[in-house]
Amino acid sequence: CSVWNEFIVNEIWQSRRCRNQLKKRLHRNWLNLEFKKSEQSFSKIYNQSGVRILNGYLLIHPQVYTSTSSDHKFACYKLKTGQKIQERSLEGFIERIDLGSSFIVFGFSNVDDQINTSDDTSESVDILQVYSIPDLNLLAKITLPAEQNKELYCVKNDLIVFLRAYRQSLDSCQFVLFDPVNKERKDFIVKLSFTDVLGIQFDGRYVLVKTIGKDDKITVFDVITRQCITKGLPASEFTLNEVFRYPLSLSIEDHCYLTVFNIKTLARYKHFIHRSKKPNTEIGLLNQMFISDSGFLILSRYEKFKRTDHSNCCSQMELFNLEDLKYGIFQPVTLDIRLSGPLFDDFHLDKSSIVTLYSSEKKVDLYNFWS
């Protein structure tokens, strides 16, 4: 009721002491794997479906590297009840999917939209489409400049951050900060050669820029103060996946090592991911890592009982405390998703939950740590 909601807002969320107690409880539940598991079935889960969760809503969408047509839908549901709120069609080849605080961003390659050039010719363009959650209204449709590839933008909280060339300068770049909900745009110039940039990562305040050279380097900028925090630090090479939350840069190397680089202390640590190999079992990674808002790194892994057969696997997730990783302490807890059965097609998480999607069974499993 409204009175109870008002009490929660005024007496709990407005109290720093109460908020800290709730955060500690949630953190403890993650560490101790205290959760409530539930299952929901959805008829519109296909072989190439993916999943996201945000603010109590479940999003089922085509996976990345999927060519979609008007028949392909993405839909928003209430997480607790499974009630559909809205659905939309998507058309184009999806290369990236990112979540903001209240919106989802689809990065399309070679969409059929055409742009006019000075000589009246036309060419395919890359486009971002931004939809609000939960009503899935189109907030923005952004055409990327020809030199802007999809490694040079990031989404976090309320912002989409772009790194672009600045006019004809050889040693300067421009950061563009765009709020698609409020239609606000800010930008600032940094000393950096755009042609050397390999990619960027954004944690909500700090941007990590990776540049190419004889040895790859990383530079970190603060988008609030617009200052360079550090530059010229050695970057990891030959990585499968990378995630970033200042001061940690985390990556998977050589298919089997979790590498942690503390940007503040310059310390670098490695952890062997796999457990002891069981007889007749092939171990694999899903190449997926996420950092939860509750302060954990979640890494997916699985063991196949037969080579090339994903219909019967033992699947797990490793949960690492970010505070421990800062000092090279690797004490993960293992969440057993399934001891046998089909491998999940996709997974996602928010501050208090993990969700896995199984296309063969047309269902999602929810692990709620706020129990």
Disulfide bonds with the S-S distance in Angstrom:
none
